[in-house]
Amino acid sequence: MNSELMMFYNVENLFPPDEKDAEIKSSGFHNWDEYKYHLKIRKLSNVFRFIEEDYGQLPSVIGLAEIGARSVLEDLVNENTPIHPYEIIYQQSNDSRGLSVALLFDNDKYTLIRFDALKFQLDENVEFDTRDILHAEFLFKDKKLHVFVCHLPSKREKDIKKAQRNYILEKLHETIRDLAGKGEPIILMGDFNENPDTSELQQFLFDHNGNKMLSNPFEALYLNNQFSTYHGKKGVGFDQILYTENLLLEQLHFTTITAEIYNAPQLRNKERKNSHYPQRTYSGSRYMGGWSDHFPVLLHFSEH
């Protein structure tokens, strides 16, 4: 049986180490030094090892959020990591916190045709200050496949960026609708800063004629109280992977597609009462020494 894994992971503020004497710390963290940085790189590399042990394979396409520089991606694919030969797709955004999304992929399986960074600006008079969306076009099994990676504006400060987030969703929907209309398979992964049952993401699944265009298996997981991260004590399902199910099954010859929030025990808090939470790197200014404040999410494609 042939199978493929795809993964999305918000890796929580993955900045290079801060310069010792710099007045302004690019990471915004307290004492983000070489030791803590390289420990985090090793921990993230181990996530791929755990997945390979559990699934018998590595994810062949990996979307990442909260990337602070290209150099951290180069460290993630160094010769000591399981994803050593993977190619990097990255373009720095004009995000106010200096963070961007990225894509890593196995070039033995996927041939990159092209990629671009999409900016959807709500107001021309206001400087664009959020993450770009990466759009990569691949050849896979001699068929075209589009992969989008997004990290939409957050709900911070009483959701001041809600209008911006909705505008980006609306414009992204147009882009995806055009591609789906041409019969080209699409995978959209990211941190949407919206739960999958919200009206905005529910509407996103349909074209203008009311026909189902995208599937989102993470809605069922969320409604079953499986969460990818927590805001305070409230579980949320912001991390999701959506796809054009019929086009993927027909053109790429998969028979089943299953979704999972990869909340392996190694990635969770060690305290018993909080053991369902991801073990994060920082909690405010306090260094926690963990992996990320999000769990990775996976799609598993099977072909019988």
C-alpha positions as CSV (number, residue, x, y, z in Angstrom):
1,M,0.0,0.0,0.0
2,N,1.4,3.4,-1.0
3,S,0.8,6.3,1.3
4,E,1.8,9.9,1.8
5,L,2.0,12.2,4.9
6,M,1.6,15.9,4.9
7,M,2.1,18.1,7.9
8,F,1.5,21.6,9.2
9,Y,3.3,22.9,12.4
10,N,3.2,26.3,14.0
11,V,6.6,26.1,15.7
12,E,6.2,29.0,18.1
13,N,8.5,32.0,17.4
14,L,11.4,30.1,15.8
15,F,13.9,33.0,15.7
16,P,17.7,32.7,15.4
17,P,19.5,33.3,18.7
18,D,19.6,37.0,19.7
19,E,22.9,38.8,19.5
20,K,24.2,39.1,23.1
21,D,24.7,42.9,23.2
22,A,21.8,43.9,21.0
23,E,19.5,46.5,22.7
24,I,16.5,45.3,20.7
25,K,16.0,41.5,20.8
26,S,14.5,40.4,17.5
27,S,12.9,37.4,19.1
28,G,11.1,39.4,21.8
29,F,12.2,36.7,24.3
30,H,14.2,36.9,27.5
31,N,17.6,35.3,27.0
32,W,17.0,33.6,23.7
33,D,20.6,32.4,23.3
34,E,22.5,29.8,21.2
35,Y,22.0,27.0,23.7
36,K,18.1,27.4,23.9
37,Y,17.9,27.9,20.1
38,H,19.9,24.7,19.3
39,L,18.0,22.7,21.8
40,K,14.7,23.8,20.1
41,I,16.1,22.8,16.7
42,R,17.0,19.4,18.1
43,K,13.5,19.0,19.7
44,L,11.8,20.0,16.4
45,S,14.0,17.5,14.5
46,N,12.9,14.8,16.9
47,V,9.2,15.5,16.1
48,F,10.0,14.2,12.6
49,R,11.7,11.2,14.1
50,F,8.7,10.4,16.3
51,I,6.4,10.7,13.2
52,E,8.6,8.4,11.2
53,E,8.6,5.9,14.0
54,D,4.8,6.0,14.4
55,Y,3.9,6.1,10.7
56,G,6.9,4.3,9.1
57,Q,7.5,7.4,6.9
58,L,8.3,11.1,7.1
59,P,5.9,13.8,6.0
60,S,6.9,14.6,2.4
61,V,5.4,18.1,2.5
62,I,5.8,20.2,5.7
63,G,4.2,23.6,6.1
64,L,5.6,25.7,9.0
65,A,4.4,28.9,10.7
66,E,6.3,31.4,12.9
67,I,9.6,31.3,11.1
68,G,11.9,34.2,12.0
69,A,14.6,33.7,9.3
70,R,15.7,31.4,6.5
71,S,18.7,30.3,8.6
72,V,16.4,28.4,11.0
73,L,15.1,26.4,8.1
74,E,18.6,25.6,7.0
75,D,19.3,24.4,10.5
76,L,16.1,22.2,10.4
77,V,17.3,20.4,7.3
78,N,21.0,20.0,8.3
79,E,22.7,16.7,7.8
80,N,21.9,15.5,11.3
81,T,18.1,15.7,10.9
82,P,15.7,13.2,9.3
83,I,14.6,15.7,6.7
84,H,18.1,16.5,5.6
85,P,17.6,16.4,1.8
86,Y,14.4,18.5,1.9
87,E,14.1,21.7,-0.2
88,I,13.1,25.0,1.4
89,I,10.5,27.4,0.1
90,Y,10.6,30.7,2.1
91,Q,10.1,34.4,1.5
92,Q,10.3,36.8,4.4
93,S,7.0,38.7,5.1
94,N,6.5,42.3,6.3
95,D,4.9,40.9,9.4
96,S,5.1,43.3,12.4
97,R,6.8,40.5,14.5
98,G,9.2,39.4,11.8
99,L,7.5,36.0,11.3
100,S,6.7,34.2,8.1
101,V,5.4,30.8,6.8
102,A,7.6,28.3,5.0
103,L,7.4,25.0,3.1
104,L,9.8,22.1,3.2
105,F,9.4,19.2,0.7
106,D,10.9,15.9,-0.4
107,N,12.3,16.7,-3.9
108,D,12.5,12.9,-4.7
109,K,8.7,12.9,-4.8
110,Y,7.8,16.5,-5.7
111,T,9.1,18.7,-8.5
112,L,8.6,22.4,-7.8
113,I,7.2,24.2,-10.8
114,R,7.0,27.7,-9.2
115,F,6.0,29.4,-6.0
116,D,5.0,32.9,-5.0
117,A,4.1,34.8,-1.9
118,L,0.5,36.2,-1.9
119,K,-0.3,39.5,-0.1
120,F,-3.9,40.5,0.4
121,Q,-4.0,44.1,1.6
122,L,-7.2,45.4,3.0
123,D,-6.4,49.1,3.1
124,E,-3.8,50.6,0.6
125,N,-3.2,53.4,3.0
126,V,-2.1,51.1,5.9
127,E,1.3,49.4,5.7
128,F,0.9,45.6,5.1
129,D,2.0,44.0,8.4
130,T,0.9,40.4,8.4
131,R,2.2,37.1,7.1
132,D,2.2,36.4,3.3
133,I,0.6,33.2,2.1
134,L,2.9,30.8,0.3
135,H,1.6,29.2,-2.9
136,A,3.7,26.4,-4.4
137,E,2.8,24.6,-7.6
138,F,4.3,21.0,-7.8
139,L,4.3,18.1,-10.1
140,F,3.5,14.9,-8.1
141,K,2.9,11.6,-9.9
142,D,3.0,13.7,-13.2
143,K,0.0,15.7,-12.0
144,K,-0.2,19.3,-10.9
145,L,-0.7,19.9,-7.2
146,H,-1.1,23.3,-5.5
147,V,-0.1,23.7,-1.9
148,F,-0.9,26.9,0.1
149,V,0.5,27.7,3.6
150,C,-1.1,30.4,5.7
151,H,-0.9,32.0,9.1
152,L,-3.8,34.4,9.3
153,P,-3.9,37.5,11.5
154,S,-4.4,36.6,15.2
155,K,-7.2,37.3,17.6
156,R,-5.0,39.4,19.9
157,E,-6.3,42.6,21.4
158,K,-9.9,41.7,21.3
159,D,-9.7,40.5,17.7
160,I,-8.7,43.9,16.3
161,K,-7.6,42.2,13.0
162,K,-10.8,40.3,12.3
163,A,-11.7,42.4,9.3
164,Q,-8.2,41.8,7.8
165,R,-8.4,38.1,8.4
166,N,-11.9,37.9,6.8
167,Y,-10.6,39.9,3.8
168,I,-7.6,37.6,3.3
169,L,-10.0,34.6,3.5
170,E,-12.3,36.2,0.9
171,K,-9.4,36.9,-1.6
172,L,-7.8,33.5,-1.0
173,H,-11.2,31.9,-1.6
174,E,-11.2,33.5,-5.1
175,T,-7.7,32.2,-5.9
176,I,-8.6,28.7,-4.8
177,R,-12.0,28.8,-6.6
178,D,-10.3,29.7,-9.9
179,L,-7.8,26.8,-9.6
180,A,-10.4,24.3,-8.5
181,G,-12.6,25.4,-11.5
182,K,-9.7,24.4,-13.8
183,G,-9.7,20.9,-12.1
184,E,-6.4,21.4,-10.4
185,P,-6.0,19.6,-6.9
186,I,-5.3,21.9,-4.0
187,I,-4.1,21.5,-0.4
188,L,-4.4,24.5,2.0
189,M,-2.7,24.2,5.4
190,G,-2.2,26.7,8.1
191,D,-3.0,28.4,11.4
192,F,-6.3,30.1,10.5
193,N,-6.8,31.7,13.9
194,E,-10.4,30.5,13.5
195,N,-12.0,27.3,14.6
196,P,-13.2,25.0,11.8
197,D,-16.9,25.4,12.8
198,T,-17.0,29.2,12.4
199,S,-19.2,30.6,9.7
200,E,-16.2,32.1,7.9
201,L,-14.5,28.8,7.5
202,Q,-17.7,27.0,6.8
203,Q,-18.5,29.3,3.9
204,F,-14.9,28.9,2.6
205,L,-15.6,25.2,1.8
206,F,-18.1,26.1,-0.9
207,D,-17.9,27.8,-4.3
208,H,-20.3,30.6,-5.4
209,N,-22.9,28.1,-6.6
210,G,-23.1,26.4,-3.3
211,N,-21.2,23.3,-4.4
212,K,-18.7,21.7,-2.0
213,M,-15.2,22.7,-3.1
214,L,-13.0,21.8,-0.1
215,S,-13.1,19.2,2.7
216,N,-12.0,19.9,6.2
217,P,-11.5,16.8,8.3
218,F,-10.3,18.9,11.3
219,E,-13.9,20.1,12.0
220,A,-14.9,16.6,13.2
221,L,-11.7,16.4,15.4
222,Y,-12.5,19.8,16.9
223,L,-16.1,18.9,17.6
224,N,-14.8,15.8,19.3
225,N,-12.7,18.0,21.6
226,Q,-9.4,17.3,19.9
227,F,-7.4,20.5,19.9
228,S,-4.2,21.7,18.3
229,T,-3.5,24.5,20.8
230,Y,-5.0,26.2,23.8
231,H,-5.8,29.8,24.6
232,G,-5.8,30.0,28.4
233,K,-7.7,26.9,29.4
234,K,-9.8,26.8,26.2
235,G,-8.9,24.3,23.5
236,V,-9.0,25.6,19.9
237,G,-8.6,24.0,16.5
238,F,-6.9,26.8,14.6
239,D,-4.4,24.4,12.8
240,Q,-6.0,22.8,9.9
241,I,-5.4,21.2,6.5
242,L,-8.1,21.6,3.8
243,Y,-8.2,19.9,0.4
244,T,-10.1,19.4,-2.8
245,E,-11.1,15.8,-2.0
246,N,-12.6,14.7,-5.3
247,L,-9.7,16.1,-7.3
248,L,-7.1,14.5,-5.1
249,L,-8.8,11.1,-5.1
250,E,-9.4,11.1,-8.9
251,Q,-6.1,12.6,-10.1
252,L,-3.6,11.3,-7.6
253,H,-5.3,7.9,-7.1
254,F,-5.6,8.0,-3.3
255,T,-8.4,6.0,-1.8
256,T,-8.6,7.3,1.7
257,I,-7.6,10.6,3.5
258,T,-7.4,10.8,7.3
259,A,-6.5,13.6,9.6
260,E,-4.8,13.7,12.9
261,I,-3.6,16.1,15.6
262,Y,-0.2,14.7,16.5
263,N,-0.3,15.2,20.2
264,A,2.2,12.4,21.1
265,P,3.1,12.2,24.8
266,Q,6.7,13.5,24.2
267,L,5.2,16.9,23.0
268,R,2.9,17.4,26.0
269,N,3.4,18.9,29.4
270,K,4.9,16.7,32.0
271,E,2.7,17.9,34.8
272,R,-0.2,15.5,35.2
273,K,-3.0,18.1,35.6
274,N,-1.8,19.9,32.4
275,S,-0.7,16.9,30.4
276,H,-3.1,17.6,27.6
277,Y,-1.4,20.9,26.8
278,P,1.6,21.2,24.3
279,Q,4.8,21.8,26.1
280,R,5.7,25.3,24.9
281,T,9.1,27.0,24.6
282,Y,8.1,30.2,26.5
283,S,5.1,31.1,28.7
284,G,5.3,34.9,28.6
285,S,8.9,35.7,29.6
286,R,9.4,32.4,31.4
287,Y,11.4,29.8,29.5
288,M,9.7,26.4,29.6
289,G,12.1,24.5,27.4
290,G,9.5,22.8,25.3
291,W,8.7,22.3,21.6
292,S,5.9,24.7,20.7
293,D,2.6,26.0,22.0
294,H,0.9,24.1,19.1
295,F,0.7,20.5,18.2
296,P,1.5,19.5,14.5
297,V,-1.4,18.4,12.4
298,L,-1.2,15.6,9.8
299,L,-3.0,14.4,6.7
300,H,-2.4,10.7,5.8
301,F,-3.2,9.7,2.2
302,S,-3.5,6.0,1.4
303,E,-3.5,4.2,-1.9
304,H,-4.6,0.5,-2.0
